[in-house]
Amino acid sequence: MKALVKQKAEPGLWLMDVPEPQTGPGDVLIKVLRTGICGTDLHIRSWDGWAQQAIRTPLVAGHEFVGEVVATGRDVVDVKTGDRVSGEGHLVCGKCRNCLAGRRHLCRATVGLGVGRDGAFAEYVALPATNVWVHRVPVDLDVAAIFDPFGNAVHTALSFPLVGEDVLITGAGPIGLMAAAVARHAGARNVVITDVSEERLDLARKIGVSLALNVSDATIADGQRELGLREGFDIGLEMSGRPEAMRDMIANMTHGGRIAMLGLPSQEFPVDWARIVTSMITIKGIYGREMFETWYAMSVLLEGGLDLAPVITGRYDYRDFEAAFEDAAGGRGGKVILDWSA
């Protein structure tokens, strides 16, 4: 089969012929139809410091996908040939305290699809049936391909009640944009999103945020005054991983405010802990999705009319992957999709 492979320990990806994946009695084999390009994939392609520590070559990259089940192992009962599915890219041990308690998203021995094992940038991918999400109602293929990052957005946005709240989102990348759409759909009063890319802020305006703020020109405090907020933001969703974004968020929260932090910093940085203590601010770290409560919430949100179409800004044939990765790395658009159905 054709696959995008991290063949060498150097920058780049290679389109190669590799063997189809093997499946066991509890696995399913999936014909890949669409894949999404993630920031993790950009790290792997560029071969930065994180990738050099995390990746062993050769490796088939990719973890955001939708496909059709073409074969199932003898022990698989709830997934059938012909099902349209997406995949939970965190494979857990099933034996640790959290796994046994049903908190699989907190497994300490998680292996990432396309990071710790061969992934979905290929014509076929194999997964344990326990990591497969069957789409029981019709979903656009491009949207189904990004259920993994959509889940990050939903997990983050729904960490705290949103109805009637004023929400600040720092970082208008694809996941920040999806979180903004979720917050609006879930009943937030005001949704403010910040970035330095006017192209991405324009996407946020199409989604319907209350204010898309370019923080190279204005401050979050300026945004508060524009909206008439007197006590700060109730909910913060930190999506950028940038130290200045986190510090500005903390400085603009109301007393008792709550922050869900998905953005992954590249290194340690200081924050105003005295402000966090005296303002009684809660900070919750988010990684991945709750299995599978978040997936259920995603499907229900889409059934309820949530529109993710504005977030998808690039579509390419998988053979044009170089152009697709350049688009994704440009930092000006939303999600980029690779089409494997040809």
Summary of the structure (lengths in Angstrom):
residues: 342
radius of gyration: 20.0
end to end distance: 12.7
largest distance: 61.6
contacts: 1170
relative contact order: 0.15
helix: 32%
strand: 27%
